[in-house]
Amino acid sequence: MAKKKAVTTKKKPSSVWKTTTPAKKTTIAKKKAPAAKKRAANVPVNLANNGAHQQNIPLLPPSLMEDAMTSVKSSMEDFVDIANNNLTAAQRRRKIGPGVRNYGFIDKVSDLADANPQFAQFFKIADLKNCIRNIEMCRDLVILLHSFARAVTNTMLIYTDDAYSMALIYYNMVKEMSKRGDPTAMELYRDLKTYFKRVKHITAEPTEKELERDLHALIHGKSNQRFADGKIVVENISPKTTAGMRKVVDDVRKGRAAVRETESMSSEE
């Protein structure tokens, strides 16, 4: 009887071990659940089930925009009729602006002219006062117009950024489909990719990056694709009577192999 009891006591640990194994499986299943929730949480809220971008941009009230255009246009026409001072660009540069120093000097002279009118012989003090008052009213109007222009510009920038983002989405889709051989997408991509090409003006002075690239191509005798041939000339004139002048000539031609003459080759000749 003692031996049978010993056998039964040995089987108890094995039964306990078997009961603990299903508990570990359940804990593993519970740990996998939050990962699925995290993947679902990473999905953008503004995407529909079909992947469309749901932004819901409303249209500005047309009546408000028309009223603003009409009121601003009528006010501008009335002000131009009263002022009657159309100036060219050259005439504007010759005029003295209402800066801080200029306005402070004018205001100080106005105060001194009231106290000492005997020195105001070639103008009327009342005319000077009217000019100062007109400057203040025009300055207040300019500040108001600049504030209104900034508000309108901010709205325009927001809509332009949203429109450009959506246009890029369409462009990338067309580009991807054109790589897969879709004929319509290939034609659309050919029409749209012209907006991303930068045409270099021949008369424009090259930038520092372009000079470094062309200089590297000439020194090493090759560029990224083909050999380079040409010259880079930098002329610098030190200032004497007037300001100095610097001229950069970047005449690098690509398209044929160029034979570089080294010091050893020139000495042999």
Rosetta blueprint (number, residue, H / E / L):
1 M L
2 A H
3 K H
4 K H
5 K H
6 A H
7 V H
8 T H
9 T H
10 K H
11 K H
12 K H
13 P H
14 S H
15 S H
16 V H
17 W H
18 K H
19 T H
20 T H
21 T H
22 P H
23 A H
24 K H
25 K H
26 T H
27 T H
28 I H
29 A H
30 K H
31 K H
32 K H
33 A H
34 P H
35 A H
36 A H
37 K H
38 K H
39 R H
40 A H
41 A H
42 N L
43 V L
44 P L
45 V L
46 N L
47 L E
48 A L
49 N L
50 N L
51 G L
52 A L
53 H E
54 Q L
55 Q L
56 N L
57 I L
58 P L
59 L L
60 L L
61 P L
62 P H
63 S H
64 L H
65 M H
66 E H
67 D H
68 A H
69 M H
70 T H
71 S H
72 V H
73 K H
74 S H
75 S H
76 M H
77 E H
78 D H
79 F H
80 V H
81 D H
82 I H
83 A H
84 N L
85 N L
86 N L
87 L L
88 T L
89 A H
90 A H
91 Q H
92 R H
93 R H
94 R H
95 K L
96 I L
97 G L
98 P L
99 G L
100 V H
101 R H
102 N H
103 Y H
104 G H
105 F H
106 I H
107 D H
108 K H
109 V H
110 S H
111 D H
112 L H
113 A H
114 D H
115 A H
116 N L
117 P H
118 Q H
119 F H
120 A L
121 Q L
122 F L
123 F L
124 K L
125 I H
126 A H
127 D H
128 L H
129 K H
130 N H
131 C H
132 I H
133 R H
134 N H
135 I H
136 E H
137 M H
138 C H
139 R H
140 D H
141 L H
142 V H
143 I H
144 L H
145 L H
146 H H
147 S H
148 F H
149 A H
150 R H
151 A H
152 V H
153 T H
154 N H
155 T H
156 M H
157 L H
158 I H
159 Y H
160 T H
161 D H
162 D H
163 A H
164 Y H
165 S H
166 M H
167 A H
168 L H
169 I H
170 Y H
171 Y H
172 N H
173 M H
174 V H
175 K H
176 E H
177 M H
178 S H
179 K H
180 R L
181 G L
182 D L
183 P H
184 T H
185 A H
186 M H
187 E H
188 L H
189 Y H
190 R H
191 D H
192 L H
193 K H
194 T H
195 Y H
196 F H
197 K L
198 R L
199 V L
200 K L
201 H L
202 I L
203 T L
204 A L
205 E L
206 P L
207 T L
208 E H
209 K H
210 E H
211 L H
212 E H
213 R H
214 D H
215 L H
216 H H
217 A H
218 L H
219 I H
220 H H
221 G L
222 K L
223 S L
224 N L
225 Q L
226 R L
227 F L
228 A E
229 D E
230 G E
231 K E
232 I E
233 V E
234 V E
235 E E
236 N E
237 I E
238 S L
239 P L
240 K L
241 T L
242 T L
243 A L
244 G L
245 M E
246 R E
247 K E
248 V E
249 V E
250 D E
251 D E
252 V E
253 R E
254 K E
255 G L
256 R L
257 A L
258 A L
259 V L
260 R L
261 E L
262 T L
263 E H
264 S H
265 M H
266 S H
267 S H
268 E H
269 E L
